[in-house]
Amino acid sequence: MSDHSHDSEEHIGHILPLSLLLKVFGGLVCLTILTVMTGKADLHGADLAVAMVIATCKASLVCFFFMHLKYDRPFHGMIFLFSVMFVGLFLAFVTLDSEAYQDDIREKLSNDILQISE
């Protein structure tokens, strides 16, 4: 019986060159600046979609390079991809359903404001 509790393969970490880490850092800074710029701009209802796309890009950069997912087993990347797609699908369904109750919410808020002012 072996006294190793892990696979027989030895796991050696992947060392990234400093130039690549600086490029990823620069990309994250640029995406952060883009987030601030789009936050101040009027995107005519696409604000949330643009913010989510930028945030997904930033999260992907962090996962792929700083968490070494790019150099890990493809199965782990596939799980990450499916997770991002599931969250995107969930948010899409929530966004589609949010329009249906807007009139009820506005009416309730206006009634509450009238009751408070009396």
C-alpha positions, -999 to 999 in steps of 0.1 A, spaced: 0 0 0 13 34 -9 16 61 17 7 88 -9 -29 100 -6 -28 117 -40 -23 105 -76 10 91 -86 16 122 -107 34 149 -90 17 183 -94 41 210 -102 27 246 -103 29 266 -135 51 297 -132 39 326 -154 64 351 -168 63 386 -153 56 402 -187 24 381 -190 12 390 -155 18 427 -163 -2 424 -195 -31 408 -176 -28 435 -149 -29 462 -177 -60 445 -192 -77 445 -158 -69 482 -153 -82 491 -188 -114 471 -181 -118 489 -148 -114 523 -165 -139 511 -191 -163 501 -163 -161 536 -148 -166 553 -182 -196 532 -190 -210 538 -156 -211 575 -162 -225 572 -198 -261 568 -207 -264 535 -225 -302 536 -230 -310 505 -209 -280 484 -218 -261 495 -186 -265 462 -168 -256 441 -198 -225 461 -205 -214 460 -169 -220 423 -167 -200 417 -199 -171 437 -186 -172 420 -151 -173 386 -168 -142 395 -188 -123 407 -157 -133 376 -138 -122 354 -166 -88 370 -168 -84 365 -131 -95 329 -132 -75 320 -163 -42 336 -154 -40 344 -117 -57 311 -107 -39 292 -134 -71 278 -150 -56 282 -184 -29 257 -176 -51 233 -156 -71 203 -169 -96 211 -196 -124 197 -175 -119 225 -149 -121 251 -177 -153 235 -190 -169 237 -155 -160 273 -153 -175 280 -187 -207 262 -178 -209 281 -146 -206 314 -163 -232 304 -189 -256 293 -162 -253 326 -144 -258 344 -177 -289 324 -185 -303 329 -150 -298 367 -153 -313 367 -188 -345 350 -174 -346 375 -145 -342 404 -169 -370 391 -192 -394 388 -162 -386 422 -146 -407 442 -170 -440 423 -162 -443 438 -127 -431 474 -132 -466 489 -132 -476 471 -100 -444 483 -83 -448 519 -94 -485 519 -82 -475 504 -48 -447 530 -44 -469 559 -53 -495 547 -28 -469 543 -1 -456 578 -8 -491 593 -6 -497 575 28 -465 589 42 -472 624 31 -507 624 47 
